[in-house]
Amino acid sequence: MAEDLQQLRAEIDALDVEILNLINQRAARAQTIGRLKNGTVYRPEREAQVLRRIKERNPGPLTDETAARLFREIMSACLALEKPLSVAFLGPLGTFSQAAAQKHFGHAAAPTPCASIDEVFHDVASARADYGVVPVENSTEGAINRTLDLLQDTPLKICGEVALRIHQHLLRKVPGLDGVAVLYSHSQSLAQCHEWLNRNLAGVPRVPVASNAEAARMAAADPAALAVAGEAAAELYDLQRLAENIEDDPDNTTRFLVIGKHDATPSGHDKTSLLMSAHNRPGAVVELLQPLARHGVSMTKFESRPARSGLWEYVFFIDVEGHRDEPPVAAALTELQEKAAFLKILGAYPVGVL
Ligand SMILES: O=C(O)C(=O)C[C@]1(C(=O)O)C=C[C@@H](O)C=C1
């Protein structure tokens, strides 16, 4: 038994050296590619292809998701050799937005926490950050309206998407519920845990604060306070988990968009996001959708928002399957250009892989 263990560990040591050499060979190739490419180093379409291929070819016993996550980190480190990226998100450190940014870009990207979603757009537009990650919809709470509003005016492009399973925990500095006076969290998180909180903490006043991480910070400073926040905030502020996964919807997921100066070229499995408005006449909205149907382009999202320009005018956020440069989508877009009162292509990008 002891000998088996020794033998297996010796084999692992040998494999580790092989893996290390191979990863460095890969990194050296990426460095050379970095010198050949002029301009943008981050290539979302290529990264999506690499991760999809890893999932397809994974022989196990690692799960496909785990294998892809490991390669996500390898690529992140390779890209950092070409050029270290900075990624802006709704801060402070420890928010779900930071977790989404890390899931998409890996840990080698430098985190740039921002005070608001507006600041994320601003930092990317002004080149203070290379890319930004902003929440756009939650499976329980629906659209993040501020993000939709900012997309209407921005010159930036959507170049990626990432879905994050959101687990909320009940946190406190000290164990147990004795002497609890207040509960802090972001309003979205309070809404996501509404039923659980009603059942278990009906008498505790709920105070909405700017972010989950801010709630955790406040709970760390006040033993009479509870916070509802995620794992990263719990670890960052060294809080006890009094209850885990207290979100009402077991599939609670938030979708984030990656914004940058350019969108992506086709990767083979893409989405195109559009912003449109219809002429103010009967049947105009239905007419808008006809070119998509005619060219066999499927819609994966349809969301309306008041236009920022006029009273009682609406704009539509539409996601379609396929890249805007692919023939069916391109043909539908040409027709839409004529039919819509306004059409803006917000970006074309790979469907989230992780
Ligand atoms: O293929 C490239 O363009 C690379 O720079 C290499 C690489 C990789 O590590 O695979 C790194 C960064 C890019 O975003 C995409 C891929």
The ligand as an SDF file (V2000), in Angstrom:
LIG
                    3D

 16 16  0  0  0  0  0  0  0  0999 V2000
   -4.6210   32.5290  -30.8780 O   0  0  0  0  0  0  0  0  0  0  0  0
   -4.3230   33.6460  -30.4470 C   0  0  0  0  0  0  0  0  0  0  0  0
   -4.6110   34.6880  -31.0750 O   0  0  0  0  0  0  0  0  0  0  0  0
   -3.6200   33.7740  -29.1640 C   0  0  0  0  0  0  0  0  0  0  0  0
   -3.2140   34.8760  -28.8350 O   0  0  0  0  0  0  0  0  0  0  0  0
   -3.4800   32.6050  -28.2830 C   0  0  0  0  0  0  0  0  0  0  0  0
   -4.5970   32.5130  -27.2460 C   0  0  0  0  0  0  0  0  0  0  0  0
   -4.4120   31.1280  -26.5260 C   0  0  0  0  0  0  0  0  0  0  0  0
   -3.8070   31.1190  -25.4740 O   0  0  0  0  0  0  0  0  0  0  0  0
   -4.8770   30.1370  -27.0890 O   0  0  0  0  0  0  0  0  0  0  0  0
   -4.4730   33.6210  -26.2860 C   0  0  0  0  0  0  0  0  0  0  0  0
   -5.2560   34.7490  -26.3390 C   0  0  0  0  0  0  0  0  0  0  0  0
   -6.3040   34.9540  -27.3320 C   0  0  0  0  0  0  0  0  0  0  0  0
   -7.4220   35.6090  -26.7730 O   0  0  0  0  0  0  0  0  0  0  0  0
   -6.6880   33.7000  -27.9780 C   0  0  0  0  0  0  0  0  0  0  0  0
   -5.9100   32.5720  -27.9100 C   0  0  0  0  0  0  0  0  0  0  0  0
  1  2  2  0
  2  3  1  0
  2  4  1  0
  4  5  2  0
  4  6  1  0
  6  7  1  0
  7  8  1  0
  7 11  1  0
  7 16  1  0
  8  9  2  0
  8 10  1  0
 11 12  2  0
 12 13  1  0
 13 14  1  0
 13 15  1  0
 15 16  2  0
M  END
$$$$
